């Protein structure tokens, strides 16, 4: 009978140092600071056997509480440079743009959808939206998805 995997979230400060060493060794290998497991284990202060014993069971947990994916919907006037000014505001906010989709203008307006990652924008989303609303040519901007 096969054992079912059970995961736990545990504060590293209470774990034995060998687990810290396994994580360090994995980091040395993935960043190419060490060429071999022997070298990585030695740099991390653990034995190779400890590395092999725990390598498939110890993983870092990367918390992304400050990072979210946001999709914005705009209605723009058909005016040269509006998109460039929007991108400048987003660059100032230090977001990572994932997708941009702008449709052809109809009757002097075009819609634009931008999906972005916000790694440094935990409390500043509303401030960024307010700045985007001030861009000349932006008639409307709404958040249509957050995740």
Z-matrix of the N, CA and C atoms (Angstrom, degrees):
N
C 1 1.444
C 2 1.532 1 109.47
N 3 1.319 2 116.17 1 127.18
C 4 1.460 3 121.94 2 -176.97
C 5 1.521 4 111.16 3 -81.63
N 6 1.342 5 115.72 4 135.80
C 7 1.457 6 119.89 5 178.42
C 8 1.513 7 110.33 6 -75.45
N 9 1.326 8 115.69 7 138.42
C 10 1.456 9 121.20 8 176.58
C 11 1.526 10 108.61 9 -82.25
N 12 1.321 11 116.05 10 136.45
C 13 1.460 12 120.67 11 179.58
C 14 1.522 13 110.02 12 -68.31
N 15 1.324 14 116.23 13 132.08
C 16 1.454 15 122.15 14 176.98
C 17 1.515 16 108.03 15 -122.24
N 18 1.323 17 116.58 16 124.63
C 19 1.458 18 120.97 17 -178.37
C 20 1.515 19 110.44 18 -105.34
N 21 1.340 20 115.28 19 150.07
C 22 1.452 21 122.43 20 179.51
C 23 1.515 22 109.17 21 -137.40
N 24 1.285 23 116.39 22 150.10
C 25 1.444 24 121.43 23 173.26
C 26 1.525 25 106.42 24 -106.68
N 27 1.329 26 116.06 25 117.21
C 28 1.463 27 121.42 26 -174.19
C 29 1.522 28 108.89 27 -130.50
N 30 1.323 29 116.69 28 139.13
C 31 1.460 30 121.39 29 175.78
C 32 1.527 31 108.61 30 -67.10
N 33 1.331 32 115.99 31 127.49
C 34 1.467 33 121.32 32 -176.87
C 35 1.524 34 113.28 33 -59.77
N 36 1.305 35 118.06 34 -24.83
C 37 1.469 36 119.78 35 -175.01
C 38 1.524 37 112.62 36 -66.27
N 39 1.322 38 118.56 37 -19.72
C 40 1.464 39 119.78 38 -179.53
C 41 1.530 40 112.82 39 -97.63
N 42 1.307 41 117.57 40 -3.93
C 43 1.466 42 120.82 41 -177.27
C 44 1.527 43 111.24 42 -87.57
N 45 1.315 44 116.84 43 152.65
C 46 1.471 45 120.12 44 175.22
C 47 1.528 46 111.15 45 -60.22
N 48 1.316 47 115.81 46 150.78
C 49 1.468 48 121.67 47 -175.40
C 50 1.521 49 113.22 48 -61.44
N 51 1.310 50 117.95 49 -22.45
C 52 1.458 51 120.06 50 -179.68
C 53 1.532 52 110.78 51 -60.78
N 54 1.336 53 117.76 52 -34.77
C 55 1.459 54 120.51 53 179.51
C 56 1.526 55 111.12 54 -67.83
N 57 1.322 56 115.74 55 -38.24
C 58 1.468 57 120.21 56 175.84
C 59 1.533 58 109.20 57 -61.36
N 60 1.336 59 115.06 58 -42.07
C 61 1.458 60 119.93 59 -179.86
C 62 1.522 61 112.67 60 -64.79
N 63 1.321 62 116.47 61 -39.46
C 64 1.472 63 120.09 62 178.15
C 65 1.525 64 109.78 63 -62.07
N 66 1.328 65 117.11 64 -44.31
C 67 1.466 66 120.35 65 178.33
C 68 1.524 67 111.62 66 -62.94
N 69 1.330 68 116.46 67 -41.17
C 70 1.468 69 119.79 68 178.16
C 71 1.526 70 110.26 69 -64.03
N 72 1.311 71 116.85 70 -43.83
C 73 1.469 72 120.56 71 179.97
C 74 1.528 73 110.76 72 -61.73
N 75 1.322 74 116.68 73 -42.05
C 76 1.463 75 119.85 74 177.65
C 77 1.522 76 110.87 75 -62.06
N 78 1.329 77 116.01 76 -39.03
C 79 1.462 78 120.28 77 178.96
C 80 1.530 79 110.26 78 -66.68
N 81 1.328 80 117.83 79 -42.00
C 82 1.466 81 120.65 80 177.99
C 83 1.527 82 111.10 81 -60.96
N 84 1.314 83 116.79 82 -38.93
C 85 1.465 84 120.32 83 179.14
C 86 1.522 85 111.91 84 -70.40
N 87 1.325 86 116.79 85 -44.65
C 88 1.466 87 119.15 86 -176.52
C 89 1.527 88 112.26 87 -70.32
N 90 1.332 89 117.42 88 -27.53
C 91 1.464 90 120.18 89 -179.99
C 92 1.528 91 112.20 90 -93.65
N 93 1.333 92 116.56 91 4.11
C 94 1.470 93 123.46 92 179.81
C 95 1.524 94 112.60 93 63.55
N 96 1.328 95 117.74 94 23.57
C 97 1.467 96 120.67 95 173.04
C 98 1.520 97 109.97 96 -76.84
N 99 1.333 98 115.57 97 -21.14
C 100 1.456 99 121.59 98 175.79
C 101 1.526 100 107.48 99 -128.52
N 102 1.325 101 115.41 100 138.86
C 103 1.467 102 120.01 101 -177.67
C 104 1.519 103 112.45 102 -89.71
N 105 1.313 104 117.28 103 -25.42
C 106 1.462 105 120.87 104 -177.37
C 107 1.526 106 110.45 105 -131.64
N 108 1.320 107 115.81 106 162.84
C 109 1.463 108 120.48 107 176.28
C 110 1.524 109 109.67 108 -62.83
N 111 1.327 110 116.80 109 -40.33
C 112 1.467 111 120.26 110 178.60
C 113 1.525 112 110.34 111 -56.63
N 114 1.326 113 116.37 112 -47.71
C 115 1.467 114 121.33 113 -179.43
C 116 1.533 115 111.19 114 -64.37
N 117 1.322 116 117.42 115 -44.02
C 118 1.463 117 121.55 116 -179.58
C 119 1.528 118 111.18 117 -64.33
N 120 1.310 119 116.94 118 -43.20
C 121 1.464 120 120.83 119 179.45
C 122 1.523 121 110.91 120 -63.90
N 123 1.299 122 115.27 121 -42.24
C 124 1.474 123 119.83 122 178.20
C 125 1.533 124 110.93 123 -62.34
N 126 1.332 125 116.67 124 -44.69
C 127 1.469 126 120.60 125 178.67
C 128 1.534 127 111.21 126 -62.73
N 129 1.333 128 117.12 127 -33.51
C 130 1.458 129 121.86 128 -177.83
C 131 1.530 130 112.56 129 -86.11
N 132 1.315 131 116.75 130 -7.20
C 133 1.461 132 120.25 131 177.97
C 134 1.517 133 114.42 132 78.12
N 135 1.327 134 116.62 133 29.30
C 136 1.468 135 120.67 134 177.66
C 137 1.522 136 108.83 135 -128.64
N 138 1.321 137 115.84 136 167.69
C 139 1.459 138 119.43 137 176.91
C 140 1.532 139 109.75 138 -84.77
N 141 1.338 140 114.79 139 159.65
C 142 1.465 141 118.72 140 176.08
C 143 1.516 142 110.84 141 -62.42
N 144 1.325 143 116.68 142 -38.39
C 145 1.471 144 119.64 143 -178.87
C 146 1.534 145 110.57 144 -64.65
N 147 1.334 146 117.94 145 -36.86
C 148 1.477 147 120.36 146 176.92
C 149 1.525 148 109.77 147 -65.52
N 150 1.340 149 115.77 148 -41.03
C 151 1.464 150 118.97 149 178.35
C 152 1.530 151 109.92 150 -59.08
N 153 1.324 152 116.99 151 -51.03
C 154 1.461 153 120.48 152 -177.66
C 155 1.537 154 112.36 153 -66.08
N 156 1.321 155 116.52 154 -32.12
C 157 1.457 156 120.47 155 179.98
C 158 1.530 157 111.63 156 -65.42
N 159 1.351 158 116.87 157 -39.60
C 160 1.462 159 120.68 158 -172.35
C 161 1.523 160 115.40 159 -109.54
N 162 1.318 161 119.14 160 -7.75
C 163 1.470 162 121.08 161 -171.51
C 164 1.531 163 114.25 162 -58.38
N 165 1.324 164 117.26 163 -30.73
C 166 1.465 165 120.64 164 -179.23
C 167 1.526 166 113.11 165 -89.83
N 168 1.334 167 115.80 166 2.62
C 169 1.469 168 119.66 167 -175.93
C 170 1.526 169 114.11 168 -123.15
N 171 1.319 170 117.65 169 -10.93
C 172 1.463 171 121.11 170 -176.83
C 173 1.527 172 108.66 171 -117.62
N 174 1.331 173 115.38 172 120.65
C 175 1.455 174 120.93 173 -178.62
C 176 1.523 175 109.65 174 -135.53
N 177 1.320 176 117.51 175 146.22
C 178 1.470 177 118.90 176 174.71
C 179 1.523 178 110.22 177 -73.66
N 180 1.294 179 115.59 178 149.52
C 181 1.460 180 120.60 179 175.91
C 182 1.515 181 106.97 180 -108.58
N 183 1.327 182 116.43 181 115.23
C 184 1.457 183 120.43 182 -179.52
C 185 1.514 184 108.40 183 -96.87
N 186 1.293 185 114.19 184 105.09
C 187 1.454 186 120.22 185 -179.21
C 188 1.518 187 108.91 186 -77.10
N 189 1.341 188 118.01 187 132.70
C 190 1.462 189 122.68 188 -177.95
C 191 1.521 190 110.44 189 -120.15
N 192 1.325 191 116.30 190 40.05
C 193 1.461 192 118.11 191 -175.80
C 194 1.519 193 112.73 192 -64.66
N 195 1.338 194 117.59 193 -29.30
C 196 1.457 195 119.96 194 -179.20
C 197 1.522 196 112.80 195 -87.48
N 198 1.314 197 116.71 196 -13.62
C 199 1.455 198 120.12 197 -175.54
C 200 1.518 199 110.00 198 -103.00
N 201 1.304 200 115.49 199 133.64
C 202 1.458 201 119.84 200 176.54
C 203 1.520 202 109.18 201 -143.52
N 204 1.320 203 115.59 202 160.51
C 205 1.454 204 121.27 203 174.28
C 206 1.520 205 106.80 204 -101.11
N 207 1.318 206 115.65 205 128.44
C 208 1.458 207 121.92 206 -177.84
C 209 1.525 208 107.60 207 -125.34
N 210 1.336 209 116.43 208 136.36
C 211 1.460 210 121.29 209 174.40
C 212 1.519 211 107.87 210 -112.81
N 213 1.320 212 115.02 211 125.89
C 214 1.460 213 122.11 212 -178.62
C 215 1.526 214 109.73 213 -109.90
N 216 1.327 215 115.95 214 141.94
C 217 1.464 216 122.35 215 176.86
C 218 1.523 217 108.20 216 -118.26
N 219 1.332 218 116.08 217 129.21
C 220 1.459 219 122.33 218 -178.30
C 221 1.525 220 110.14 219 -120.53
N 222 1.307 221 115.92 220 150.44
C 223 1.456 222 122.62 221 163.11
C 224 1.520 223 105.26 222 -117.40
N 225 1.340 224 115.41 223 122.58
C 226 1.463 225 121.85 224 -173.72
C 227 1.514 226 111.04 225 -118.87
N 228 1.317 227 115.72 226 149.33
C 229 1.458 228 119.48 227 169.83
C 230 1.522 229 107.69 228 -78.58
N 231 1.297 230 116.34 229 150.27
C 232 1.460 231 121.60 230 -179.83
C 233 1.531 232 108.46 231 -77.20
N 234 1.342 233 114.56 232 86.95
C 235 1.449 234 121.50 233 -176.02
C 236 1.520 235 108.72 234 -139.32
N 237 1.302 236 117.28 235 137.73
C 238 1.457 237 122.54 236 -179.92
C 239 1.527 238 110.47 237 -61.20
N 240 1.339 239 116.33 238 132.52
C 241 1.457 240 121.45 239 172.50
C 242 1.513 241 116.46 240 92.36
N 243 1.341 242 118.15 241 -4.98
C 244 1.471 243 119.21 242 -178.21
C 245 1.529 244 110.50 243 -62.32
N 246 1.319 245 117.36 244 -47.01
C 247 1.458 246 120.49 245 -179.56
C 248 1.530 247 110.59 246 -61.44
N 249 1.319 248 117.37 247 -41.32
C 250 1.468 249 120.62 248 178.52
C 251 1.520 250 111.65 249 -60.00
N 252 1.319 251 116.94 250 -40.16
C 253 1.464 252 120.51 251 179.53
C 254 1.527 253 111.40 252 -69.61
N 255 1.330 254 116.83 253 -36.57
C 256 1.471 255 120.32 254 175.84
C 257 1.525 256 109.66 255 -63.16
N 258 1.328 257 116.83 256 -45.20
C 259 1.461 258 120.91 257 179.96
C 260 1.523 259 111.52 258 -63.28
N 261 1.327 260 117.53 259 -34.12
C 262 1.466 261 120.99 260 176.98
C 263 1.530 262 110.72 261 -64.65
N 264 1.324 263 117.15 262 -41.27
C 265 1.474 264 120.84 263 177.48
C 266 1.528 265 109.85 264 -63.30
N 267 1.327 266 116.89 265 -42.76
C 268 1.459 267 120.92 266 179.88
C 269 1.527 268 111.22 267 -66.09
N 270 1.323 269 116.76 268 -38.29
C 271 1.468 270 120.28 269 177.11
C 272 1.530 271 110.15 270 -64.28
N 273 1.306 272 116.42 271 -40.98
C 274 1.470 273 121.28 272 177.72
C 275 1.532 274 110.80 273 -61.54
N 276 1.326 275 116.79 274 -34.92
C 277 1.467 276 121.75 275 179.60
C 278 1.531 277 112.09 276 -79.59
N 279 1.317 278 117.60 277 -4.88
C 280 1.468 279 124.32 278 178.49
C 281 1.530 280 112.94 279 59.40
N 282 1.324 281 116.35 280 45.61
C 283 1.460 282 120.66 281 175.66
C 284 1.525 283 108.87 282 -98.45
N 285 1.311 284 116.33 283 161.05
C 286 1.460 285 122.21 284 176.43
C 287 1.520 286 107.87 285 -105.34
N 288 1.320 287 116.90 286 118.38
C 289 1.456 288 121.11 287 -179.41
C 290 1.523 289 109.15 288 -79.98
N 291 1.326 290 116.16 289 127.34
C 292 1.458 291 121.96 290 179.53
C 293 1.526 292 111.24 291 -96.47
N 294 1.339 293 117.15 292 -46.97
C 295 1.464 294 121.21 293 179.11
C 296 1.519 295 109.95 294 -143.46
N 297 1.330 296 114.54 295 150.67
C 298 1.465 297 121.79 296 172.84
C 299 1.518 298 106.74 297 -135.09
N 300 1.338 299 116.43 298 130.59
C 301 1.454 300 120.74 299 176.64
C 302 1.525 301 108.26 300 -136.93
N 303 1.330 302 115.76 301 112.36
C 304 1.461 303 120.01 302 177.63
C 305 1.522 304 108.31 303 -117.24
N 306 1.326 305 116.04 304 128.55
C 307 1.456 306 121.24 305 178.93
C 308 1.522 307 110.35 306 -87.22
N 309 1.317 308 115.54 307 161.30
C 310 1.459 309 120.91 308 177.68
C 311 1.528 310 110.20 309 -64.04
N 312 1.323 311 116.76 310 143.30
C 313 1.474 312 119.45 311 179.13
C 314 1.525 313 111.84 312 -65.95
N 315 1.319 314 114.82 313 140.51
C 316 1.461 315 122.80 314 174.41
C 317 1.525 316 106.07 315 -131.00
N 318 1.333 317 116.17 316 126.23
C 319 1.463 318 121.72 317 -179.09
C 320 1.526 319 112.30 318 55.87
N 321 1.315 320 116.33 319 36.14
C 322 1.461 321 120.64 320 174.53
C 323 1.514 322 115.63 321 83.29
N 324 1.344 323 117.78 322 4.82
C 325 1.468 324 120.17 323 177.33
C 326 1.528 325 109.90 324 -132.12
N 327 1.322 326 115.14 325 151.32
C 328 1.463 327 121.80 326 177.63
C 329 1.519 328 108.38 327 -134.92
N 330 1.327 329 115.78 328 148.30
C 331 1.456 330 117.30 329 174.88
C 332 1.526 331 109.13 330 -102.73
N 333 1.308 332 114.17 331 151.36
C 334 1.464 333 122.63 332 -175.01
C 335 1.520 334 107.55 333 -137.88
N 336 1.323 335 115.68 334 135.46
C 337 1.456 336 121.23 335 174.47
C 338 1.519 337 107.93 336 -123.61
N 339 1.330 338 116.36 337 130.04
C 340 1.462 339 121.92 338 178.26
C 341 1.520 340 108.01 339 -129.33
N 342 1.342 341 116.48 340 127.40
C 343 1.463 342 121.36 341 172.15
C 344 1.518 343 107.58 342 -105.55
N 345 1.315 344 115.87 343 136.43
C 346 1.463 345 119.46 344 -176.20
C 347 1.510 346 111.62 345 -145.90
N 348 1.327 347 114.65 346 156.02
C 349 1.461 348 122.03 347 173.87
C 350 1.512 349 107.30 348 -99.99
N 351 1.318 350 115.42 349 139.95
C 352 1.459 351 120.10 350 -176.49
C 353 1.526 352 110.65 351 -117.79
N 354 1.340 353 118.91 352 75.81
C 355 1.460 354 119.48 353 -177.36
C 356 1.528 355 114.49 354 -71.61
N 357 1.315 356 118.75 355 -23.31
C 358 1.468 357 121.03 356 -175.77
C 359 1.521 358 111.48 357 -120.39
N 360 1.312 359 118.16 358 24.20
C 361 1.461 360 120.26 359 -166.70
C 362 1.521 361 112.42 360 -124.50
N 363 1.319 362 118.89 361 35.61
C 364 1.458 363 120.24 362 -172.21
C 365 1.527 364 113.83 363 -54.38
N 366 1.309 365 118.38 364 -52.16
C 367 1.470 366 119.79 365 -177.51
C 368 1.511 367 112.44 366 -103.45
N 369 1.325 368 117.94 367 -5.98
C 370 1.448 369 120.41 368 -172.03
C 371 1.510 370 116.50 369 -95.96
N 372 1.328 371 118.39 370 13.79
C 373 1.454 372 120.09 371 -178.64
C 374 1.523 373 110.84 372 -62.25
N 375 1.307 374 117.41 373 -45.86
C 376 1.468 375 119.85 374 -179.24
C 377 1.530 376 110.85 375 -64.60
N 378 1.313 377 116.63 376 -38.04
C 379 1.471 378 120.13 377 177.47
C 380 1.527 379 110.84 378 -62.55
N 381 1.343 380 116.72 379 -41.19
C 382 1.453 381 120.23 380 177.99
C 383 1.535 382 110.43 381 -64.60
N 384 1.329 383 117.12 382 -43.08
C 385 1.466 384 120.46 383 178.46
C 386 1.522 385 110.93 384 -61.74
N 387 1.332 386 117.06 385 -40.83
C 388 1.462 387 120.66 386 177.92
C 389 1.527 388 111.05 387 -62.24
N 390 1.337 389 116.79 388 -40.22
C 391 1.468 390 121.00 389 178.07
C 392 1.524 391 110.88 390 -65.97
N 393 1.330 392 117.00 391 -38.33
C 394 1.463 393 120.43 392 178.47
C 395 1.520 394 111.81 393 -66.09
N 396 1.332 395 117.32 394 -35.50
C 397 1.467 396 121.24 395 179.03
C 398 1.528 397 111.98 396 -66.32
N 399 1.327 398 116.41 397 -23.25
C 400 1.465 399 120.96 398 -179.26
C 401 1.528 400 113.38 399 -84.28
N 402 1.336 401 116.86 400 -9.01
C 403 1.472 402 120.03 401 179.98
C 404 1.532 403 108.39 402 -67.61
N 405 1.343 404 117.42 403 126.18
C 406 1.470 405 119.53 404 178.10
C 407 1.528 406 110.71 405 -59.25
N 408 1.325 407 116.38 406 128.13
C 409 1.458 408 121.66 407 -178.56
C 410 1.508 409 113.51 408 102.93
N 411 1.335 410 117.89 409 -12.53
C 412 1.460 411 120.46 410 176.00
C 413 1.517 412 107.59 411 -87.15
N 414 1.321 413 115.65 412 112.97
C 415 1.462 414 120.21 413 179.55
C 416 1.518 415 111.04 414 -86.87
N 417 1.328 416 116.03 415 -32.34
C 418 1.461 417 120.48 416 -177.03
C 419 1.521 418 109.00 417 -156.67
N 420 1.329 419 116.68 418 143.58
C 421 1.451 420 121.63 419 171.59
C 422 1.529 421 107.60 420 -142.79
N 423 1.329 422 115.61 421 130.14
C 424 1.456 423 122.62 422 179.95
C 425 1.508 424 110.02 423 -134.26
N 426 1.322 425 116.04 424 150.92
C 427 1.463 426 121.87 425 171.10
C 428 1.516 427 106.47 426 -88.08
N 429 1.332 428 116.98 427 120.76
C 430 1.467 429 118.81 428 -178.65
C 431 1.521 430 112.43 429 -105.12
N 432 1.335 431 117.41 430 -15.27
C 433 1.464 432 119.96 431 177.82
C 434 1.510 433 109.55 432 -156.10
N 435 1.328 434 114.83 433 140.29
C 436 1.459 435 122.18 434 174.33
C 437 1.504 436 107.41 435 -136.47
N 438 1.313 437 115.47 436 138.02
C 439 1.455 438 117.32 437 178.76
C 440 1.473 439 112.01 438 -158.33
